[in-house]
Amino acid sequence: MKNAQICTLVLGSLFFVLGFTVAPSAQAYDANQNAYQFSDGRQLYQVYAAPIQTQHQSQYRNPYYDQNIQSLLQQIDRLRLLLQQLQSGMMNNGYSSNVNLNAYDDAEVEVVTRLATDVRDESARLRGTVSDFNRSRYADVWFEYGQSRNALDKRTPIIRIDDDENEDFYFQVNRLRDDERYYFRAVAEDDDEERDYGTIKAFQTRDYDRDNRNNRNDDEPEVSVQRAFDVDDNSARLAGDVDMNDFRDGEVFLVYGEDEYQVDEVDNEYDSYRDIDEDGDDLRKFRLDSDLDGDSSYEVRVTGLDDNTDHYYALCVGYENQYNNDVLKCSATREFETD
């Protein structure tokens, strides 16, 4: 008897709360079929509910509670229909494997997918930027990638970035297939677990057989570039290092401009410094050394930049490889914004 009274009290309290949180509905409860009937405007639905058995159920029935239970079921079904419509819409637009019902359009953080760099036969560096934290204290970021735009079925580990830290992030993915095209995008989740997705970008891994056809053992030059400093409205100071390793007569130069793609593809599109076609503000080049043996550090101030603009840059070296072919080796592409 005491347990039944407690059960009745708990259920009554739950229904009391539902009465204040769910809007009443005009739909009726069919006691004969023990079901709630309602329509979403296009189709009639019938939801069957198992009866709640209590000691006092045969003595009275409160229609107000029934009305609120029915309204709650109606709201649940409408949400289910909405989620189905969202999922269907995403599938029709090529995102069937990436449907995330916990993601919302009102995520605080905003994320941008950057071009992949350091692409090899079995690895690549994926890059992204949290462009705005808004009111979020931090962002959990990662990358989704795969061999189909419609199936980004792999995911990198999560990196947490605080709102007072550098907004750029990257991750080196390995064990890729050589000579394959991969697709990826950056993902950011704010402190309320709401997500924002960057655009999908692609890269092509190198052909292992072509790059290693003669079983070469010579070490390639190593090139790195530092973060820009002393940046103002129309200039910035850039610096980097080059180690020629087993090669000689390196021609060291800087490429920079407002077009990230052109800067990032210099060592793929050209074989030497003289072959590079400048393209106004989008792509410029500046020679630093014409005969490097060994290793050296460089620093230069670039001027004449547009203010309040994103600029991209990389340090490169041209040399003659063991096959007597002219080749270029460039660092990862970095960026900065003028004041």
C-alpha positions in Angstrom: 0.0 0.0 0.0 2.7 2.4 0.9 4.7 1.7 -2.3 1.7 2.2 -4.4 1.0 5.6 -2.8 4.6 6.7 -3.4 4.4 5.6 -7.1 1.2 7.5 -7.5 2.8 10.6 -5.9 5.9 10.5 -8.2 3.8 10.0 -11.3 1.5 12.8 -10.3 4.5 15.1 -9.8 5.9 14.2 -13.2 2.6 14.9 -14.9 2.3 18.1 -13.0 5.7 19.3 -14.4 4.7 18.2 -17.9 1.6 20.2 -17.6 3.7 23.4 -17.2 6.3 22.5 -19.8 4.2 21.1 -22.7 1.6 23.2 -24.4 -2.0 21.7 -24.2 -3.4 20.1 -27.3 -6.9 19.8 -28.7 -6.4 16.2 -29.8 -8.3 13.5 -28.0 -7.3 10.3 -26.3 -8.9 7.1 -27.6 -9.4 5.0 -24.5 -10.7 2.0 -26.5 -7.5 1.8 -28.5 -5.3 3.2 -25.8 -3.7 5.5 -28.4 -3.2 9.2 -29.1 -4.1 10.4 -32.6 -2.7 13.5 -34.1 -1.6 14.9 -37.5 1.4 16.8 -38.8 -0.8 18.4 -41.5 0.0 15.7 -44.1 -0.6 12.4 -42.5 -2.5 11.0 -39.5 -0.3 9.3 -36.8 -1.5 7.0 -34.1 0.9 6.4 -31.1 0.1 3.6 -28.8 0.8 4.1 -25.1 1.0 1.3 -22.5 -1.4 2.1 -19.6 0.1 3.1 -16.2 -1.4 0.8 -13.6 -1.9 2.1 -10.1 -4.2 1.2 -7.3 -6.3 4.3 -7.8 -6.5 4.2 -11.6 -9.9 2.5 -11.5 -11.3 5.2 -9.1 -10.7 8.3 -11.3 -9.0 9.5 -14.4 -7.8 13.1 -14.8 -8.2 14.2 -18.5 -5.8 17.1 -18.0 -3.0 14.6 -17.5 -4.0 12.7 -20.5 -4.0 15.9 -22.6 -0.5 16.8 -21.5 0.8 13.3 -22.2 -0.7 13.4 -25.6 0.8 16.9 -26.2 4.2 15.6 -25.1 4.0 12.7 -27.6 3.0 15.1 -30.3 6.0 17.3 -29.7 8.3 14.3 -29.7 6.9 13.1 -33.0 7.3 16.5 -34.5 10.9 16.5 -33.5 11.4 13.1 -34.9 9.9 14.2 -38.3 12.1 17.3 -38.3 15.3 15.2 -37.7 14.2 12.8 -40.5 13.8 15.8 -42.8 17.2 17.2 -41.8 18.8 13.9 -42.4 17.1 13.4 -45.7 18.2 16.9 -46.8 21.8 16.3 -45.8 21.9 12.9 -47.7 20.6 14.6 -50.8 23.4 17.1 -50.6 26.1 14.4 -50.2 26.6 14.3 -46.4 24.9 11.0 -45.6 27.8 9.6 -43.5 28.3 12.8 -41.6 24.9 13.4 -40.1 25.2 14.7 -36.6 21.9 15.1 -34.8 23.7 16.9 -31.9 25.1 19.7 -34.1 23.3 23.1 -34.2 23.4 26.1 -36.5 23.9 28.4 -33.5 27.3 27.1 -32.5 29.4 29.9 -30.8 32.6 28.9 -32.5 33.3 29.4 -36.2 35.9 27.2 -38.0 37.7 27.4 -41.4 39.3 24.5 -43.3 42.7 25.4 -44.7 44.6 23.7 -47.5 46.6 20.6 -46.6 50.4 21.0 -46.7 53.4 18.7 -46.5 51.6 16.1 -48.7 53.6 12.9 -49.1 52.9 9.5 -50.5 51.4 8.3 -47.2 51.0 11.4 -45.1 49.7 15.0 -45.1 49.2 17.9 -42.7 45.6 19.0 -42.3 45.1 22.6 -41.2 42.3 24.6 -39.8 41.5 27.9 -38.0 39.0 28.9 -35.4 38.0 32.2 -36.9 35.8 33.3 -34.0 35.2 32.1 -30.5 32.4 34.6 -29.8 31.3 33.9 -26.3 32.7 30.3 -26.0 35.6 29.9 -23.6 37.3 27.2 -25.7 36.9 25.1 -28.8 37.4 21.3 -29.2 38.7 20.9 -32.8 39.5 17.9 -35.0 39.4 16.8 -38.7 37.2 14.4 -40.5 38.7 12.9 -43.7 38.3 10.0 -46.1 38.6 9.0 -49.8 35.1 10.2 -50.7 33.5 13.6 -50.2 30.4 11.7 -49.1 32.1 9.5 -46.6 34.5 11.3 -44.3 34.8 8.2 -42.2 38.1 8.9 -40.4 38.6 11.3 -37.5 41.7 12.8 -35.9 42.1 13.1 -32.1 40.5 16.2 -30.4 42.6 19.2 -29.7 41.3 21.8 -27.2 42.0 25.5 -27.9 41.3 28.2 -25.4 40.0 31.6 -26.6 43.2 33.3 -25.6 45.5 30.9 -27.5 46.5 30.8 -31.2 43.5 30.0 -33.3 45.4 28.0 -35.9 45.6 24.2 -35.5 46.8 21.2 -37.6 47.2 17.5 -37.4 49.6 15.2 -39.3 47.7 12.2 -40.7 49.7 9.1 -41.7 49.2 5.6 -43.2 47.5 7.1 -46.3 47.4 5.4 -49.7 49.8 6.8 -52.2 48.5 8.4 -55.4 45.0 8.8 -53.9 42.7 11.8 -53.6 41.5 12.5 -50.0 38.8 14.9 -48.7 38.7 16.5 -45.3 37.2 19.3 -43.3 37.8 21.0 -39.9 35.3 20.6 -37.1 35.0 22.8 -34.0 32.7 22.2 -30.9 32.1 25.0 -28.4 31.7 24.7 -24.6 28.0 23.9 -25.1 28.9 21.0 -27.3 27.4 22.7 -30.4 29.4 22.2 -33.6 30.5 24.2 -36.6 31.9 22.5 -39.8 34.4 24.0 -42.2 34.1 23.5 -46.0 35.4 20.3 -47.5 38.8 20.5 -49.2 40.9 17.9 -51.1 44.5 16.8 -51.7 46.3 14.2 -53.7 49.0 12.0 -52.2 52.2 11.5 -54.1 53.0 8.5 -56.3 55.4 6.4 -54.3 56.7 4.4 -57.2 57.4 7.5 -59.2 59.2 9.3 -56.4 61.3 6.3 -55.5 61.8 4.6 -58.9 65.6 4.6 -58.6 65.8 3.7 -54.9 67.5 7.1 -54.1 69.3 7.5 -50.8 70.2 11.2 -50.9 68.6 13.4 -48.3 66.5 16.2 -49.7 66.9 19.8 -48.5 64.9 20.8 -45.4 63.0 24.1 -45.4 61.1 25.8 -42.6 59.6 29.2 -42.1 58.8 31.0 -38.9 55.6 32.9 -37.9 55.5 36.4 -39.2 56.4 39.2 -36.8 56.5 43.0 -36.7 53.3 43.1 -38.7 51.7 46.5 -39.4 49.2 47.8 -42.0 51.4 47.3 -45.1 54.5 45.2 -44.1 55.7 42.2 -42.1 59.0 40.6 -41.2 59.4 36.9 -42.4 62.2 34.5 -41.5 63.2 30.9 -42.1 65.9 28.2 -42.4 67.2 26.0 -45.2 69.5 23.0 -44.9 70.7 21.6 -48.3 71.7 18.2 -46.8 73.2 16.2 -49.6 72.6 18.8 -52.3 74.4 22.0 -53.4 73.9 25.2 -55.3 70.5 26.0 -53.7 68.5 29.1 -54.9 66.6 30.3 -51.9 63.6 32.5 -52.2 60.3 33.6 -50.6 56.9 33.4 -52.2 53.9 35.4 -50.7 50.6 36.8 -51.7 46.9 37.0 -51.0 46.0 33.8 -52.9 46.6 30.8 -50.5 46.2 28.2 -53.3 48.9 29.8 -55.6 51.4 30.2 -52.7 50.7 26.6 -51.5 51.1 25.0 -55.0 54.4 26.7 -56.0 56.5 23.5 -55.6 53.9 21.5 -57.4 53.4 23.9 -60.3 57.0 25.1 -61.0 60.5 23.6 -61.2 62.6 26.7 -60.6 62.5 30.3 -59.4 62.7 31.7 -62.9 59.6 29.7 -64.0 57.3 31.2 -61.4 54.9 33.7 -62.8 54.0 36.5 -60.4 50.3 37.4 -60.3 50.0 40.9 -58.8 49.0 40.9 -55.1 48.0 37.2 -55.3 51.5 35.8 -55.8 55.0 37.5 -55.5 58.5 36.1 -55.3 61.7 37.5 -53.7 65.1 35.8 -54.1 67.3 35.6 -50.9 70.3 33.4 -52.1 71.5 32.1 -55.4 74.2 29.6 -54.4 73.6 27.9 -51.0 75.7 25.0 -49.8 75.1 23.6 -46.3 72.6 25.5 -44.2 71.6 29.1 -43.6 69.0 31.3 -41.9 67.2 34.2 -43.6 65.1 37.2 -42.6 63.4 39.9 -44.8 60.8 42.6 -44.4 58.2 42.5 -47.2 56.4 45.8 -47.9 53.7 47.2 -50.1 51.0 44.9 -48.6 47.3 45.7 -48.5 46.0 46.6 -45.1 43.5 44.5 -43.1 44.1 41.6 -45.5 45.2 37.9 -45.1 48.6 37.1 -46.6 50.1 33.7 -47.2 53.9 32.9 -47.5 56.4 30.1 -47.8 60.2 29.7 -48.0 61.5 27.7 -51.0 64.7 26.4 -52.4 65.4 25.4 -56.0 68.1 22.9 -56.8 69.2 20.2 -59.2 68.4 16.7 -58.0 70.3 13.5 -58.6 68.6 13.0 -62.0 69.8 16.4 -63.1 66.3 17.8 -63.0 65.4 21.2 -61.6 63.1 20.8 -58.6 61.6 23.0 -55.9 61.2 22.3 -52.2 59.0 24.6 -50.1 58.1 24.9 -46.5 54.6 24.7 -45.1 52.5 27.7 -46.0 51.9 30.2 -43.2 49.6 33.2 -43.0 49.3 36.6 -41.2 46.8 39.5 -41.4 47.9 43.1 -41.8 46.5 45.7 -39.5 
